[in-house]
């Protein structure tokens, strides 16, 4: 199972592409590519607007952000299940 999403941030910039699969999650955009394996994620949060996956980075965390507007509505449940399968702490707000 895997998911693919794309969006523009900020407007008029090249698209950002995100992939979630069994290996991990990654995004590619104007600042380059950034892959992560699921094992580095400490927690995840879901809001009405986005999915957030937190990756510890010393004293703080990197936040992997996936806006829901970039995910087809019929794939929201699959994205949620994908994240929940690999990240132990999952909260919905």
C-alpha positions as CSV (number, residue, x, y, z in Angstrom):
1,X,0.0,0.0,0.0
2,X,1.2,3.5,-0.7
3,X,0.0,7.0,-1.2
4,X,1.1,9.9,-3.4
5,X,0.1,13.5,-3.0
6,X,1.1,16.8,-4.6
7,X,0.6,20.5,-3.8
8,X,2.2,23.9,-4.3
9,X,3.8,25.8,-1.5
10,X,3.9,28.8,-1.7
11,X,1.6,29.5,-4.7
12,X,3.3,29.7,-8.1
13,X,6.3,27.6,-7.0
14,X,7.1,24.2,-8.3
15,X,5.0,21.4,-6.9
16,X,5.9,19.4,-3.8
17,X,5.3,15.7,-4.2
18,X,4.9,13.3,-1.2
19,X,5.0,9.5,-1.1
20,X,4.0,7.3,1.8
21,X,4.7,3.6,1.5
22,X,5.9,0.6,3.6
23,X,9.5,1.9,3.5
24,X,8.7,5.3,4.9
25,X,7.7,8.7,3.7
26,X,9.4,11.4,1.6
27,X,8.8,14.7,-0.2
28,X,10.4,16.3,-3.1
29,X,10.1,20.0,-3.9
30,X,11.9,23.3,-4.5
31,X,14.4,22.7,-1.6
32,X,15.2,19.1,-2.7
33,X,14.2,15.6,-1.6
34,X,13.9,14.4,1.9
35,X,13.2,10.7,2.7
36,X,12.5,9.3,6.1
37,X,12.1,5.7,7.3
38,X,9.1,5.1,9.5
39,X,11.3,4.1,12.4
40,X,12.5,7.7,13.0
41,X,9.0,9.1,13.5
42,X,8.1,9.6,17.1
43,X,4.5,10.6,16.8
44,X,1.8,11.8,14.3
45,X,-1.1,14.1,14.5
46,X,-4.1,14.6,12.2
47,X,-6.1,17.9,12.0
48,X,-9.0,18.9,9.7
49,X,-6.3,20.5,7.4
50,X,-3.3,18.1,7.4
51,X,-1.4,15.1,8.6
52,X,1.8,15.8,10.7
53,X,4.6,13.3,11.3
54,X,7.2,14.3,13.9
55,X,10.8,13.2,13.6
56,X,13.1,14.0,16.6
57,X,16.1,16.2,15.7
58,X,18.1,16.8,18.9
59,X,16.2,19.2,21.2
60,X,13.3,19.7,18.8
61,X,11.5,17.8,16.0
62,X,11.3,18.1,12.3
63,X,7.6,18.1,11.2
64,X,6.7,16.3,8.0
65,X,3.5,18.1,6.8
66,X,1.0,16.6,4.3
67,X,-2.0,18.9,3.6
68,X,-5.3,17.0,3.2
69,X,-6.2,19.2,0.2
70,X,-3.3,17.4,-1.6
71,X,-4.8,14.0,-1.0
72,X,-7.8,12.7,-2.9
73,X,-10.8,12.5,-0.5
74,X,-11.2,8.8,-1.2
75,X,-7.6,8.1,0.0
76,X,-7.8,9.9,3.4
77,X,-8.6,6.6,5.2
78,X,-5.7,4.9,3.5
79,X,-3.3,7.6,4.4
80,X,-4.5,7.6,8.0
81,X,-4.1,3.8,8.2
82,X,-0.6,4.0,6.6
83,X,0.6,6.4,9.2
84,X,-1.1,4.6,12.1
85,X,0.5,1.3,11.0
86,X,4.0,2.7,11.5
87,X,3.8,5.5,14.1
88,X,2.7,4.4,17.5
89,X,1.5,7.7,18.9
90,X,-1.3,9.0,16.6
91,X,-3.6,11.8,17.7
92,X,-6.6,13.3,15.9
93,X,-7.4,16.9,16.7
